Amino acid sequence: MTEIERLRACVALDKVDRPAILPSYMDRFAAMQAGLTFADILERPDEASAAMRRLWDRLGGWGDAVYYAGGTDIYYLSVKFLMRILLPGKHLPRDSYWQIQEMPIIEREDYSLLTRMGWNDFALEMIPRVWEISPEEMERYGSVEAYNRGQAERSLDQYRKDTDLWRQKGVEVFVGASVPSPQMALSCARSLTEYTLDLYEIPDKVEEAVWAALPDLIQNGIAGCKATGIPCVAIILERGSGAYYRLNLFERFEFPQLKKMIEEFVRNGITPLLHLDTDWSKNLPYFKEFPKGKVIASLDGTTNMFNAKKVLRDHVCLMGDVPASLLVAGTTGEVEAYVRKLVEEVGDGGGFILGTGCSMPPNALFQNVKTMIDTCKSYG
């Protein structure tokens, strides 16, 4: 089987010769391996993209598919979640990792504005609060809307170019777009602390806002996949898990909206990949309501993968979860043993993709990463 065939078979819960391999967000690890700083990744995306392809060659590849085509687009990360980000080379030393500022960007009174406007128009209104547009750029573009449109075109052109370069190597890109769930977006924009207070003090306003944000976020995912030509959308989740909130809050502010997103993506021929940071153990039984054999649940290591297999076997494809700590500080023997345990237990009967827990840590040991990949490739 090719890796794309394996991936599709894993999602569909069919049996495979071995689990597919799809380590996520490799760009920062690749950049460090190439001697690039974090500022270089942002300022010279072509070099960062080339570093990923060189890393692929050094690792001997892992099939014919990569998770993402290029590097992190900080502008769209900031706007997507309405969060201020400190940038290496601007606010921080060039070799420092970019840092999200956990602070309120929107206030309580802004919920009503979001409910009236929908997510996209609201986010456009909020851009000046999260992103510093220079006077020269404002003069060039003439408006915030024109600036945002220009950045969108730049981002899409870069992704398409990186995708084409991968295809020249015979490698397909698996994820075509990403969107947050409504709760994730609002929690980031409001800050975790303030959003949590809002859930208890003004729950009706929050509920109106998450439902108002939903249609645009769904359409953003569909439009992104159409623009890239890649029918898989990563739904970024974190702040709705049982690690944060009791299930009655999950049932009101996260699960109904997430279920609607998933159903709409599947109806449009798009595979939803749930990027599930934090511990979702309490929430896993709800996932049985998602369309069977159509969804990937990517776990980051805080959710017990082996328990997740027991709960979701024969319903949802699991992905993960070689932990960052193991890749950074473990031995090759420990990495090999953990990968074998994943393949043999979580991969039993199909429905498993080997990946990283959340993303590949920038300071992972090269030999540990290679051991992770080679161990899985040795099966079959």
Secondary structure, DSSP 8 states (H G I E B T S, - for coil): --HHHHHHHHHTT---SS-EE-----HHHHHHHTT--HHHHHH-HHHHHHHHHHHHHHHT--SSEES-SS---HHHHHHHHT--EE-BTTTB-TTS--EE--S-SS-TTHHHHHHHH-HHHHHHHHHHHH----HHHHHHH-SHHHHHHHHHHHHHHHHHHHHHHHHHTT-EE---EEEE-HHHHHHHHH-HHHHHHHHHHSHHHHHHHHHHHHHHHHHHHHHHHHHHT--EEEEEE-TTSTTTS-HHHHHHHTHHHHHHHHHHHHHTT-EEEEEE-S--GGGGGGGGGS-TTS-EEEE-SSS-HHHHHHHHTTTSEEEEEE-HHHHHHS-HHHHHHHHHHIIIIISTTS-EEEEESSS--TT--HHHHHHHHHHHHT--
